[in-house]
C-alpha cells in the first residue's frame, strides 16, 4: 500500500518533470539553431545574438521572473543609471518631440554614423497632435499633468527612459540610456516632452 | 488580360507613391487619455483594403506566377532538368496542387524540415545543379530584379489558392521544428532586448498605425501567412515569406538569418502551423 503510494508519487513527479525537461531542450536547440543560422550584416554584428544576464533571466522565465530575483536585478539596473552632472533633468520638449518621432537606429540598414531616434511613437501615445502612435506600451498622454514635475517625478522619468528595466525587469521597452542609444541631452529633452507643462502632452 | 494587368500595375505604382508620402493619418483629435480601440483603422488602411479588394481580379502576382510556371516546366541548370520532372514538394514528383499549404514538412531525402521556398531551392541545387551560393547571393527581389526562385514560389503558392493550411504537425520532426520555432520567437536579445514576441506575442497591439498579428493565436498566425508571397506596393516588388522573416529580424535589430536555413524554416513551421485549418487565399498584395 505505502509502496503503491510511493510509486504513484514518483510517477506523478516524473510526469511533472518531463514537460519541463523537454521545454529546456527546445530552448537549447533554438539557441544552437540561432547561433548556426545568422550572419552579420551592416552594423548588426553576430555578438548581438548572445543573451546578457537580464535577457537570459527573462527568456528562461517567460518574462515572469520570481519576485525576489526581479527586485534584486531591478535595483542593479537602477544603480547603473547615470544622471546629468548639472542636476537638471528637463530639457527642451520641442527637441524631445522630434526625437520621439524618429524610429531610426540599430537595424542592419541604418547608417551607424547617424543619430538614433527615440522610437517613442512606435509604441506610445504621447502628444495628442500625433495620431499615428503604437500601442505596445501604455499611453503617455498627460503624463506630467497627472504626476506633476517634482524632483522625484523628474528623476523617475529620467531613469525610466534611461533604463525601463529598473522598474520592470522584463519590460518590452529598450534600455535607451543603458545601451548608449540616447545621450544625456536627448533623455532630458524626452523628460521635458513628458513633464513640461508647456508640452502638448500636458495641455 | 495583360493590358489590364499593366494598367493595374501603373495604378499601383501611383498608389504606392501616395502611401509612401503619407505614412501618417490625417488630422483627428483624440482628447481621451487612453488609446482608441485597437481595431480602429486609419484612413490609409481603409483605402488600401478597398484598393486590394478591387485588385483581386487582376492581382499583379499573376505575372510572377506566369513566369514561375515557365521556369518550373523548362529544362534548366547545369543538369538540364525541369523541376516539373524532378522536384517533389511532398505530393509526388512535379505535383504542385496543394503543396504550398502542406509545407513546411519533413523531407527524408534532405533530412530537413523545409518550407516551400527552401524546398524549391533544394530541388534547384540537387536536381538542376545550380549552386546554392549563387541563389543565396541575391535571394529576394528589388526594384530592378526578381530572382527566379521568387517566381517559382509564387507559381507553386498559386496552386494552393483557396485551400486549407495543413502543416503536418503530428509528424515528430515537424513537431520538433514547431517547438524550436516557438522558442526562437520568444528569444530576446540584441541592443533593444527584442524578440519576435515583443511585437507579435499579444493581441491588439500596433506599431504606429500598423496592426501587429499575435502569431501565437490561430487568427493572428493566419494574418501573418495570408498574402505571402506578396506584391509589395512599397517599392513595387514581389516578395516571399522568407523575405518577411528576414525583415522582421532586421527590425528586431538582429543580424540576418541565413537564406533557406533551419532557423527560418522552424519559425515558419511555428507560424504556419498555428494557422492550420484556415483557408489560404493565394499570392497577394501587401502594403
Interface residues (C-beta under 8 A of the other chain):
Chain A: X22 X26 X27 X29 X30 X31 X33 X34 X36 X37 X38 X39 X40 X41 X44 X45 X46 X48 X49 X50 X51 X54 X55 X58 X59 X62 X106 X107 X108 X109 X121 X122 X123 X125 X128 X130 X131 X132 X133 X134 X135 X136 X139 X141 X142 X165 X172 X174 X175 X179 X181
Chain B: X23 X24 X25 X27 X28 X29 X30 X31 X33 X34 X35 X38 X42 X176 X179 X180 X181 X182 X183 X184 X186 X187 X188 X189 X190 X191 X192 X193 X194 X195 X198 X199 X204 X205 X206 X207 X208 X209 X210 X212 X249 X250 X251 X253 X254 X255 X256 X257 X258 X261 X262 X263 X264 X266
